[in-house]
């Protein structure tokens, strides 16, 4: 009888449903593999964020923030399959990483931090790979793609900073 109870209990345990498995995003996989199809264009930005996380956490955070903004522009109502869950997980990840990454910032503003890292990346990776005798084309292509993403995020940060500066000047002028 005890053997039958154990066998019956084993049969009655509920396995996780497929939908539960697909809505849970682990941070390792989350950044570049579980991007919903409708948001495919942000996968490269998230890959770059993961790639540079250890080297410059604030720039990685800014890349993820840019990816979140871009995801919202691509699907503002989060109606695509898995988009709402993905955006929620990304937002939670951003909220968790904001303070620690801000503490690691070296420059005065995010835009300056991005610009400094972009220059460093270009100098140390692109130039070094170009100067090599037999430059690995795949590695050079990946480095160019990464620098392109960094430049795109830098442009977005500069626009935001200029808007904030203009708003600050208008407020100071009205006082």
N, C-alpha and C positions, 0 to 999 in steps of 0.2 A: 504494500500500500504506500509506503514512504517513497519507494522508487517511482510509483505512478504519479505521486504529487510533484516530485521534482521534474519529471518529464512534462507533466501538464503545465507546471509553472514556467518552464522553459518555452513552451509553445505560446503562453499567454503574454509574455513580455512583448511590448510594442517596440518595433524598430523605428528609428527616426524616419520621417517621411522625406521624400526627395526635395520637396519645397523647403523644408526646414534646413536641409543641408545646403541648398543653394542660396539661402538668404543670410547665412552666417559667413561673414567675410573675415578670414584671418588676415592679420596685417602683412604677413609675409607674401601671401598670394594676392591679397587685395590690391596692392599698388599697381600691378601691371598685367594680371592675368584674368581677373574677374570683372573686367569693365563690360557693362552691358553693350550690346551691339550698336544701339542707337547713340552711344557715347564713345565710339571707337576712336575718335580723333584725339581724345585726351589720354589714351594709353601711353603714348610716347612721353608726354609730360610727366606722368606718374612713374614711368621707367627711369627717367632722368632723376626724379626726386629720390627714388630708392638708391640709385647709383651714387649720388653725392651725399647721402644722409650722414655718413660717418665723417666726411671731410668738412662739410659745412651744413649743420642742421637747420640754420635759419633760411638758407637759400632753398633747401629741400622743402621746408615748410611753405615758403613762398610759391614754389612750383606746385605743391599740392593745393594751395589756396587758389592759385590761378586755374588749376584744373577744375576745382569746385565751381568757380565762377563760370568757366566755359561750359561745364556740364549744365549749369542752370540756364545759360543762354540757349543751349542746344535743345533742352527739354524742360521748359519752365514749369510745366504742370506735373512733371515726373510721371507721365503716363506710359512711357515705354516699359517693356518687361524688365523688372529688376532695378529700374532707375531709382525709384524712391528709396529702396533698401540701400542701394549703393551710395546715393547722396547722403543718406543719414549716417552710414558708417564712415564716410569720408569726413563729414562735418564733426562727428565725435572724435575722430583721429586728429583733426585740426584743433579742436578745443583742448585736447589732451596735450598736444605738442606746442601750443602757442607760447606759454610762459617759459618752458625750458629752452626753446629755440631763441626766444627773445633775449634771454640771459646770456646766450652764447654769441650774440651779435657783437661784432667788433666795431663796425662803423656807426655813425650817428643815425642814419636812416636806412630803411630797408632797400631803397633804390641804390644808395651808395654801397651797401653790402652786396647787392646783386651785381653792380657794375664791377666792384673789386674782384668778386669771384669769377665773373665772366672773363675779365682780363687775365687773371691767374690761369684759368682753365685754357684759354686760347694760347697763352704763352707756353704753358707746360705740356699740353697735350697736342694741340694742332701743330704748332711750330715744330715740336720735337718729332712728331710722326712724319711731317713733311721733309724734315732734314735727313731722315734715315735713308740709307742707300736703297734698301728694298722695303719701302714702307708697306706694311700690311694693309692692303686696300680695305678689308672688312673693318679693321680697327680704325682706320682713318675715316671711313664712312660713318661709323658709329660716333666718333668724336665730332665730326661735322654736324651730325644730327643732334647731338647733345648741345653743342654750342648754339645751334639754331633755336632750340627750345629755350636755352638760357637767355638768348637775345630777345625772343618773343616775350618771355616773362619780364625781362628788364624793361622793355618798351611799355608794357602794361603798368608796371610799377611806377615808371616815370610819369605816365599820364595821370595816375592816381595822385602822385605827390604834387604835380603841378596844379591839379584841381584843389587839393587841400591847401597849398600855398596861396592860391588866388582867393579862396574862401577866407583864409586867415587875414590876408591883406584887406579884403572888403570889410571884415568885421572890425579890424583895427581902425580903418578909415572912418567907419561909422561911429566910433566911440569918441 
